[in-house]
Amino acid sequence: MLLSKGFEVEMYTGTPKGDIVGFSDQIVASLDGFVREPDQRNVEYTTAPLCCYDRLLCAL
């Protein structure tokens, strides 16, 4: 029996000094599957949990 697994990929969209660049809202609006973190510097892409690991790789 395989466990269901999913991926969560988090990307930082600020400057090295921690300033908010301000385009995370555009990423979320333009690309399916992306959500914005509350501090608006990070966006996340999350796949659905799957038991077929080959399909999970394709979901990325």
PyMOL commands that set and color helices and strands:
alter all, ss='L'
color gray80, all
select helices_A, chain A and resi 24-30+53-59
alter helices_A, ss='H'
color red, helices_A
select strands_A, chain A and resi 8-12+34-36+42-46
alter strands_A, ss='S'
color yellow, strands_A
deselect
rebuild
show_as cartoon
